[in-house]
Amino acid sequence: MFTGNRATHAGGGSGGGAGALSLWEVALMLFGVAAILVIRRRPANA
């Protein structure tokens, strides 16, 4: 995906500390949770 300057800035995730998550990591986490919810809801509604 987007592996550029942000990849080195985010590092291994715990580079800046658990409380200093970058916007990129938070966005990926929210996107993953939303995708899981959508995938779970589709079969249930259908």
Legacy VTK file of the C-alpha trace (Angstrom):
# vtk DataFile Version 3.0
C-alpha trace
ASCII
DATASET POLYDATA
POINTS 46 float
0.000 0.000 0.000
1.388 3.416 0.877
4.889 2.588 2.087
6.830 5.832 1.826
7.957 8.460 4.319
5.085 7.563 6.635
6.354 4.002 6.921
9.609 5.175 8.472
7.753 7.738 10.587
5.374 5.152 12.019
8.156 2.619 12.462
7.156 -0.572 14.259
4.099 1.057 15.776
5.578 1.441 19.257
8.370 3.766 18.159
6.755 6.949 19.453
4.957 5.223 22.291
1.541 3.616 22.701
-0.103 6.967 23.436
1.449 8.673 20.412
-0.149 6.764 17.579
0.141 8.497 14.240
-2.955 9.491 12.263
-1.990 6.935 9.621
-2.071 4.049 12.125
-5.381 5.217 13.617
-6.892 5.561 10.128
-5.792 2.045 9.180
-7.205 0.634 12.408
-10.569 2.371 11.944
-10.705 1.288 8.298
-10.016 -2.320 9.270
-12.715 -2.314 11.962
-15.227 -0.722 9.584
-14.416 -3.301 6.897
-14.935 -6.156 9.363
-18.281 -4.719 10.468
-19.455 -4.303 6.857
-18.382 -7.833 5.933
-20.169 -9.237 8.986
-23.372 -7.294 8.344
-23.698 -8.233 4.671
-24.244 -11.997 5.137
-26.532 -11.365 8.114
-28.788 -8.956 6.212
-28.756 -11.077 3.059
LINES 1 47
46 0 1 2 3 4 5 6 7 8 9 10 11 12 13 14 15 16 17 18 19 20 21 22 23 24 25 26 27 28 29 30 31 32 33 34 35 36 37 38 39 40 41 42 43 44 45
